[in-house]
Amino acid sequence: MAETGTGTVVEELAGLGATVHTCSRNEDHLNQCLQEWKTKGLRVTGSVCDAASRAQREELMGRVSALFNGRLNILINNVGTNIAKTTMDYTAEDFSFLMSTNLESAFHLSQLAYPLLKASGAGSIVFVSSIGGQLAIPVTSIYGATKGGMDQLARSLECEWAKDNIRSNSVAPWLITTPLTEKVGFLSLSVTAIQNC
C-alpha cells in the first residue's frame, strides 16, 4: 500500500536518510503505511489531515514545527484530486472543493512552512503539479486550472523567496496509476481524445 502513486516519495526520501512527516485523510491507510515504514526501519511519522481544511492545515504545520524544532528542509505539496465532468456539468461546490483541495492548500501550506524553511537556512518547496496544468485534457477544466495555478505559484515563490535561500519548483507528471485515478476514470481516456484537444 505504501508503494503506490506519488506517495512513494515518502519512502524514497526516508530511504535516503531523511526524517519525514506525512499526512493523509485516510487514517487506516496512513496507519498501515506507517507500520510498513517502521518495519523497514524508516523514520516516518504521520498525521491525519484533510488538506482542504484550513484549520487542519494549521494543526498539521504546528505539529511539523514541534517535531522538527521549528525548522523544515523540504515541503512537498502533493495534495490533489479531480472530479471528471465537462465544464458545463461542474457545480459551484465542485469548483470550491477542487480549488481548496488542490491550489489553496498548496498556497496556505507554503505560507505556513515559510518560517520553518527560512529557519533551516536552505529550504525547498516541491509542488506536484500535473501535465494537466500545461495541456488541455478532456473533463479536467477545473483540475487543469488548479495545476496551472500551482505552476505559477511555484515560479512566484522562487522569485520572491530566493533571497531567503528557499527554492521552489514544480514537477508535472503524467497520470499516475492509483486507486483514486482509477475511480475518477482517467484511465479510460484515450490518447486520441487528448490529442484532439
C-alpha positions as CSV (number, residue, x, y, z in Angstrom):
1,M,0.0,0.0,0.0
2,A,2.8,2.5,0.8
3,E,4.4,1.9,-2.6
4,T,1.5,3.4,-4.7
5,G,1.3,6.7,-6.5
6,T,3.3,9.7,-5.7
7,G,3.2,8.6,-2.0
8,T,6.3,6.6,-2.9
9,V,8.2,9.9,-2.5
10,V,7.9,9.4,1.3
11,E,9.6,6.0,1.2
12,E,12.3,7.3,-1.2
13,L,13.2,10.3,0.9
14,A,13.1,8.2,4.1
15,G,15.2,5.6,2.4
16,L,17.8,8.2,1.6
17,G,18.0,9.1,5.3
18,A,15.5,11.9,5.7
19,T,13.1,12.1,8.6
20,V,9.7,12.5,7.1
21,H,6.3,13.6,8.3
22,T,3.4,12.8,6.0
23,C,-0.3,13.2,6.1
24,S,-3.4,11.6,4.7
25,R,-7.2,12.0,5.1
26,N,-7.5,8.2,5.4
27,E,-6.4,7.2,8.9
28,D,-6.5,3.4,8.3
29,H,-4.3,3.7,5.2
30,L,-1.9,6.1,6.9
31,N,-1.5,3.7,9.9
32,Q,-0.9,0.8,7.5
33,C,1.8,2.8,5.7
34,L,3.4,4.0,8.9
35,Q,3.6,0.4,10.1
36,E,5.2,-0.8,6.8
37,W,7.8,2.0,7.0
38,K,8.5,1.3,10.7
39,T,9.1,-2.4,9.8
40,K,11.6,-1.2,7.1
41,G,13.4,0.9,9.7
42,L,12.4,4.2,8.1
43,R,11.9,7.4,10.1
44,V,8.4,8.4,9.1
45,T,5.7,9.9,11.3
46,G,2.2,11.0,10.1
47,S,-0.9,13.0,10.8
48,V,-4.5,12.6,9.7
49,C,-5.3,15.8,7.8
50,D,-7.8,16.9,5.2
51,A,-5.8,19.5,3.3
52,A,-9.0,21.1,2.1
53,S,-9.5,22.3,5.7
54,R,-7.6,25.5,6.7
55,A,-7.8,24.6,10.4
56,Q,-6.4,21.1,9.8
57,R,-3.6,22.5,7.7
58,E,-2.7,24.9,10.5
59,E,-2.8,22.0,13.0
60,L,-0.6,19.9,10.7
61,M,2.1,22.5,10.4
62,G,2.0,23.2,14.1
63,R,2.8,19.6,14.6
64,V,5.6,19.7,12.0
65,S,7.1,22.7,13.7
66,A,7.1,20.9,17.0
67,L,8.6,17.7,15.5
68,F,11.4,19.4,13.7
69,N,12.2,22.1,16.2
70,G,10.9,25.0,14.1
71,R,12.9,24.0,11.0
72,L,11.9,22.3,7.8
73,N,14.2,21.4,4.9
74,I,11.6,20.3,2.3
75,L,7.9,20.9,1.8
76,I,6.2,18.7,-0.8
77,N,2.8,19.9,-1.8
78,N,1.4,16.7,-3.1
79,V,-2.3,17.1,-2.5
80,G,-4.6,16.7,-5.4
81,T,-7.9,15.3,-6.6
82,N,-10.2,15.7,-9.5
83,I,-13.9,15.4,-10.4
84,A,-14.2,14.3,-14.0
85,K,-17.0,16.3,-15.6
86,T,-17.5,18.5,-18.6
87,T,-17.2,22.2,-17.9
88,M,-20.9,22.8,-18.1
89,D,-21.6,20.0,-15.6
90,Y,-19.5,21.4,-12.8
91,T,-21.3,22.9,-9.8
92,A,-20.1,25.8,-7.7
93,E,-19.4,23.2,-5.0
94,D,-17.2,21.2,-7.3
95,F,-15.2,24.4,-8.1
96,S,-14.8,25.4,-4.5
97,F,-13.8,21.8,-3.5
98,L,-11.2,21.4,-6.2
99,M,-9.7,24.9,-5.7
100,S,-9.5,24.5,-1.9
101,T,-8.0,21.0,-2.1
102,N,-5.6,21.4,-5.0
103,L,-4.5,25.1,-5.1
104,E,-5.5,26.8,-1.8
105,S,-3.9,24.0,0.2
106,A,-0.6,24.4,-1.6
107,F,-0.6,28.1,-1.2
108,H,-1.5,28.0,2.5
109,L,0.9,25.2,3.4
110,S,3.7,27.1,1.7
111,Q,2.8,30.2,3.8
112,L,2.8,28.1,7.0
113,A,6.0,26.4,6.1
114,Y,7.9,29.6,5.1
115,P,9.3,30.5,8.6
116,L,10.3,26.9,9.1
117,L,12.0,26.7,5.7
118,K,13.7,30.0,6.3
119,A,15.0,28.8,9.7
120,S,16.6,25.8,8.1
121,G,18.9,28.0,6.1
122,A,18.3,26.2,2.8
123,G,14.7,25.2,2.2
124,S,13.0,23.7,-0.8
125,I,9.3,23.6,-1.9
126,V,8.3,21.0,-4.4
127,F,4.8,21.3,-6.0
128,V,3.5,18.1,-7.5
129,S,1.5,19.7,-10.4
130,S,0.4,17.8,-13.5
131,I,0.8,17.8,-17.2
132,G,-2.9,18.7,-17.0
133,G,-1.8,22.2,-15.9
134,Q,0.1,22.6,-19.2
135,L,-2.0,20.7,-21.7
136,A,-5.8,20.6,-22.4
137,I,-7.2,17.2,-21.3
138,P,-10.9,16.3,-21.5
139,V,-13.1,16.7,-18.5
140,T,-10.4,18.4,-16.4
141,S,-11.0,22.1,-16.8
142,I,-11.0,23.0,-13.1
143,Y,-8.3,20.5,-12.2
144,G,-6.1,21.9,-15.0
145,A,-6.7,25.4,-13.7
146,T,-5.6,24.4,-10.2
147,K,-2.5,22.8,-11.5
148,G,-1.7,25.7,-13.9
149,G,-2.1,28.0,-10.9
150,M,0.2,25.8,-8.9
151,D,2.9,26.0,-11.6
152,Q,2.7,29.8,-11.5
153,L,2.7,29.8,-7.7
154,A,6.0,27.8,-7.8
155,R,7.5,30.4,-10.1
156,S,6.3,33.3,-8.0
157,L,7.7,31.8,-4.8
158,E,11.0,31.0,-6.5
159,C,11.3,34.7,-7.3
160,E,10.0,36.1,-4.0
161,W,11.7,33.7,-1.5
162,A,15.1,33.1,-3.2
163,K,16.5,35.9,-1.0
164,D,15.8,33.6,2.0
165,N,17.5,30.7,0.3
166,I,14.2,28.9,-0.3
167,R,13.9,27.1,-3.7
168,S,10.6,26.5,-5.3
169,N,10.0,24.0,-8.1
170,S,7.0,22.3,-9.8
171,V,7.1,18.9,-11.3
172,A,4.4,17.9,-13.7
173,P,3.9,14.1,-14.0
174,W,1.5,12.5,-16.4
175,L,-1.2,10.2,-15.0
176,I,0.0,8.2,-12.0
177,T,-2.0,5.0,-11.6
178,T,-3.6,4.8,-8.2
179,P,-6.9,3.6,-6.9
180,L,-8.1,7.2,-7.0
181,T,-7.2,7.8,-10.6
182,E,-9.0,4.5,-11.5
183,K,-12.0,5.7,-9.5
184,V,-12.0,9.1,-11.2
185,G,-11.9,7.4,-14.6
186,F,-8.9,8.9,-16.3
187,L,-7.5,5.5,-17.2
188,S,-10.3,5.2,-19.8
189,L,-9.3,8.5,-21.6
190,S,-7.7,7.6,-24.8
191,V,-4.6,9.2,-26.2
192,T,-6.6,10.1,-29.3
193,A,-9.1,12.1,-27.2
194,I,-6.3,14.0,-25.5
195,Q,-4.5,14.7,-28.8
196,N,-7.7,16.0,-30.3
197,C,-7.9,18.8,-27.7
